[in-house]
Amino acid sequence: MTGIASRGQLRASFIRWALFTVPLVMLLGFLSGRLSGSGADSIWFQSLDVPATFPDPIWFGIVWTVLYVLMGLSLAVVCTAWGARWRAAAIAVFIVQLIVNLAWSPVFFLYHRIDTALVVIAVLDVLVVLTIMLFWHVRRIAALLLLPYLAWIAFATLLNWQFLQLNPEGGITGQGAAPVQRMNI
């Protein structure tokens, strides 16, 4: 028996990793959003001026579900690349960028810090580019699976900046942070 795995063994390894990474990434993303009260139905969020580029809120759940699946699959591809030179670094940077990703929702929705959320998402942009570069060195398909994620967070960065421009007081604790109830008469 040789030290090289067969295609079937590699496929089975990928499936095992994917069965772990995809649900884990999705669960963490769901928990981050749920625990921070993210969403357009938040009273605080409804009090904000919304940019014209803001899509229908239904799209956020759909898009993030697809992106978290792609992220989990991408991570599974890299995890199966035993012996790849950049594998450990790629996984480590992926974990760091995921933590930063998960931190954005509480910063924006729970703490009402639009300004700090912009810093968090700018750091996320850089970390995702770095992750894609490292994944490219390990398995190109893993890097390609992250390109929709990069595109979406670039758009999210623009939205975050536009929210800050329209709601400069919303990013300062004590101003705009208190819940506001709107009533139509």
N, C-alpha and C positions, 0 to 999 in steps of 0.2 A: 504494500500500500504506500502511495506517495503522500507527500505533505501538501499537495495541491488539492483543493476542494473541487468536487464536481459541480456542474451547473445546477443540478438538483439540490445539492447541499447549500450552495450560495443562495438560491431562491428560497429555500426553507429558512435560512438565517435571516434574510431580508424580511420575510413574512413574520417571523417571531419578533424581530425588532419593531416592525411597523405596528404589530398588535400591541406593543407597549408604548411606543413613542406617540403615535397618532392620538389615542385616547388621553394620554397624559397631557399633551400640549393643549388639546381641546378642553379638557377639564380645568386646567390652570387658567386658560383664557376665559372660560365661562365663570369661574369663581372670582376672578379679578373684576370682571364687569358686574356680576351680581352683588358682590360684597361692597362695591363702591357706589352702587346705585346708579350706574351709568345708563344712559338712554334719554330719549327725547321727552319721556314722560316725567322726568325730574322737575319739581317745582322751580328749583334754581335755574335749571337749563331753560325752562320755558320763559324765564324772566330775561334771558339774554336776547340781544339783537343777533339775528342769524344771517350769515352771509348768503348772497345769491347763489353761490356755488354749492351750498349745502344740499346733499341729495335727500331724497325721501328716506326717513329713518328706517324703514323696512329693509333697506339695502345693507345696513351695517351688520345685522345678524347674519344675513346670507353671505356677504363677502367675508366676514371674519371666520365663519364656519369653514368655507372653502380654503381660506388662507391658512388656518390652523391645521387642516388636513394636509395641505401641501408642505407646511413646515415640518409636521411629524414624519411625513414620507421622506422628505429631504434628509432629516436627521437620521432616519433608519438607514438610508443609503450610505451615509457616512459611517454610521456605527458598524456596518457590515464590512467596511473596508479595512479589515485586519491587516496590519503591517504597512499601511499607507503612511508616508512620512509626516504629513500634516494632520493626521486624524485627531490626535489628542488636542492639539491647539484649536482645530476647527470645532470640536465638540465643546471645549471650554468657552470659546467666544460665542457659540450658539447659546449656551446656557446664560451667559452674561446678557446677551441681547434680549433673550426671552424674559429675564428678570426686569430689565428696563422696560420692555413692552408691557409687562404686567403692572408695572408701577404707574404707567401713564393714566389709566382710568381712575385710580384713587386720587391722584394729584389733581386731575381736572374735575371730576364729578363729586368726590367726597370732600376734598379740601377747598374746592372752588378756586384753585390757583391756575388761572389760564396762562399767566406769565411763566410760572415754573413748569407747567406742562409743556410749554413751547421748548424750553431748555431740555426737558426729558426726551421729547420726540426728536429734537435735533441730535442728541447723543445717540438715540436709537437709529437714526438714519445712518450715522457714521458706522455704528456697530454692525448694522445689516450689510452695508457695503463690505466691511471687513470679513464678515461671515461668508458672504458670497465669494469673495476672493479666496479664502481658505478652502471652502467647499470645492471650488473650481480645481484646486490642486489635488484634492482627494478624489472626487468623482464629479465630472462636469454636469451630469444630469442632476445631481444634488444642488448645484449652484443655479441651474436653470429653473428648478422648481421654486426657488426663492425670488425670482424676478417679479412675479405678480405682487408679492408681499412688499418688495421695495417700491414698486409703482404706487401701491395703495398708501403706504406710510408717507411717501413723498406728497401725495394728495392730502393726506391727513395733516401733514406739517403745514401745508398751505391753509387748510381750514383752520387749524389752531391759530396761525398768525392772523387770519382774517377775523376770527372771534376776538382776539386780543385788540385788534384795531377798532372793532365796533364796540367793544366792552372794556375799555381800559380800566375802569373801576372794578370790574368783575375779577380781576386778577390780584386784588389787594385784600388781604384779610380785614374783615370789618366793614368793607365797602362792597356791596353787591353779593356778599356771602350769605346774608340772611335770606331765608325763604320768602318769596313774594307770591302772593296769590292774586291772579288777575280775574276779574269778573266782568263779563260783558253785560251791559244794561241795554 
